[in-house]
């Protein structure tokens, strides 16, 4: 975990969703959440919520949001946001909240920062424990092919240091970055879509949806231009929505979002 904490001490997670492909990730994640969220008020536990962009947004809509994160800097940032009820330091594998105390749990980061399957299942089990019967889980994953696709799009494949990382990503899903270059991320696990589904079901949840976040939209040749122009942005997002149920395209999305429900009994 020290390597992950070091990464986020160097890379400002608070602003990641405000630039580049982070903007379509933020837009689409909120869109998918809104399709399934119950009407406010409801208690939301944002596990691994970083500096709180999703908690702040949900709090502004009338939800009661409680955030937990492993990084002290993230927790300090979250505490400065006016619409977050509480932000505490902690580990997603050992949640401080009581059984059945929330209607919604967000796991929008922890699963891909837990390389060991037992740790991921532990985090999912903890999320299930703190949810009330019928409560909703939103769990994000990074797709197995994200590094390869980003390398192709951004030209990183010219760097021979990337070869070993990509080989491990594709063969095992375990991502390691021995270069010290923060562009190549940090210790992580990258899921195949079917692996994410299997882990959700193995944790006792009912799968409601498995959706691509960025979908094909991040591959737009002039993404910055598309996003800056409201009309082009609407068209781009329209094509993402039109193709999001195409199984053959699911693994082209850097992030996947699983929506699951805790059984009512």
Residue pairs with C-beta under 8 A, 6 or more apart in sequence:
1 70
3 186
3 187
4 70
4 113
4 186
4 187
5 70
5 71
6 186
7 182
7 185
7 186
8 50
8 71
8 73
8 74
8 186
9 71
9 73
10 182
11 182
13 50
13 51
13 71
13 74
14 50
14 51
14 53
14 74
14 77
16 22
17 23
17 25
17 26
17 53
18 26
20 223
20 224
21 214
21 218
21 223
21 254
23 227
24 213
24 214
24 217
24 218
24 223
24 227
24 236
24 237
24 240
25 213
25 214
25 254
25 255
26 53
27 237
28 213
28 214
28 215
28 217
28 237
28 240
29 54
29 108
29 140
29 213
29 255
29 257
30 54
30 57
32 138
32 209
32 211
32 213
32 257
32 259
33 54
33 58
33 138
35 209
36 136
36 138
36 208
36 209
36 259
37 63
37 104
37 136
38 103
38 104
38 136
40 61
40 62
40 63
41 62
41 63
41 64
42 63
42 64
42 102
42 103
42 104
43 63
43 64
43 66
43 101
43 102
43 103
43 104
44 55
44 58
44 63
44 64
44 65
44 66
44 102
44 103
44 104
44 105
44 106
45 66
45 68
45 95
45 97
45 101
45 102
45 104
45 105
45 106
45 127
45 130
46 52
46 54
46 55
46 58
46 65
46 66
46 67
46 68
46 106
46 108
47 68
47 92
47 95
47 105
47 106
47 107
47 110
47 123
47 126
47 127
48 68
48 69
48 70
48 92
48 107
48 108
48 109
48 110
48 113
49 55
49 67
49 68
49 69
49 74
49 78
49 87
49 106
49 108
49 109
50 69
50 71
50 74
50 77
50 78
50 109
51 73
51 74
51 77
51 78
51 81
52 65
52 67
52 74
52 77
52 78
52 81
52 84
52 87
54 106
54 108
55 65
55 66
55 67
55 78
55 81
55 83
55 84
55 87
55 106
56 65
56 78
56 81
56 82
56 83
56 84
57 83
58 65
58 83
59 65
59 81
59 82
59 83
59 84
59 85
60 83
63 104
64 85
65 83
65 84
65 85
66 84
66 85
66 86
66 87
66 88
66 97
66 102
67 75
67 78
67 84
67 86
67 87
67 88
68 87
68 88
68 89
68 90
68 92
68 95
68 96
69 75
69 78
69 87
69 89
69 90
70 89
70 90
70 91
70 92
72 89
75 87
75 88
75 89
78 84
78 87
79 87
88 96
90 96
92 107
92 110
92 114
92 123
92 126
92 127
93 114
93 119
93 122
93 123
93 126
94 126
95 126
95 127
95 129
95 130
97 130
98 130
99 129
99 130
100 129
100 130
100 131
100 132
100 133
100 135
101 130
101 132
102 130
102 131
102 132
102 135
103 131
103 132
103 135
103 136
104 131
104 135
104 136
104 137
104 138
105 127
105 130
105 131
105 135
105 136
105 137
105 138
106 138
107 123
107 124
107 127
107 137
107 138
107 139
107 140
108 138
108 139
108 140
109 140
110 120
110 123
111 120
111 123
111 124
111 139
111 140
111 141
111 189
111 191
111 196
111 199
112 140
112 141
112 142
112 188
112 189
112 190
112 191
113 186
113 187
113 188
113 189
114 120
114 123
114 189
115 174
115 187
115 188
115 189
117 199
120 189
120 199
121 199
121 202
121 203
124 137
124 139
124 199
124 200
124 203
124 205
125 203
125 204
127 137
127 139
127 203
128 137
128 203
128 204
128 205
128 262
131 137
131 262
132 262
133 262
133 263
133 264
133 265
134 261
134 262
134 263
134 264
135 261
135 262
136 208
136 259
136 260
136 261
136 262
137 200
137 205
137 258
137 259
137 260
137 261
137 262
138 257
138 258
138 259
139 196
139 200
139 257
139 258
139 260
140 213
140 255
140 256
140 257
140 258
141 190
141 191
141 196
141 255
141 256
141 257
141 258
142 188
142 189
142 190
142 191
142 254
142 255
142 256
143 190
143 191
143 192
143 193
143 251
143 252
143 253
143 254
143 255
143 256
144 169
144 170
144 173
144 190
144 191
144 192
144 195
144 251
145 169
145 170
145 190
145 251
145 252
146 190
146 254
146 255
147 162
147 165
147 166
147 169
147 175
147 184
147 185
147 190
148 166
148 169
148 170
149 219
149 252
149 254
150 156
150 254
151 157
151 162
151 166
153 218
153 219
156 162
156 183
156 184
161 179
161 181
162 184
164 178
165 175
165 176
165 177
165 178
165 184
168 174
168 175
168 176
169 175
169 190
173 189
173 190
173 191
173 192
173 195
174 188
174 189
174 190
175 185
175 187
175 188
175 189
175 190
176 187
177 184
177 185
177 186
177 187
191 199
191 256
192 251
193 210
193 250
193 251
193 256
196 210
196 256
196 258
197 207
197 210
197 258
200 207
200 258
200 260
201 207
204 262
204 263
205 260
205 261
205 262
205 263
206 260
206 261
206 262
206 263
207 258
207 259
207 260
208 259
208 260
208 261
209 257
209 258
209 259
210 250
210 256
210 257
210 258
210 259
211 244
211 256
211 257
211 259
212 240
212 244
212 249
212 250
212 252
212 253
212 255
212 256
212 257
213 253
213 254
213 255
213 256
213 257
214 240
214 253
214 254
214 255
215 240
215 241
215 243
215 244
215 249
215 252
215 253
216 239
216 240
216 243
216 249
216 252
216 253
217 223
217 236
217 237
217 239
217 240
218 253
218 254
219 252
220 226
220 236
225 232
226 232
226 233
226 235
226 236
227 233
227 236
243 249
250 256
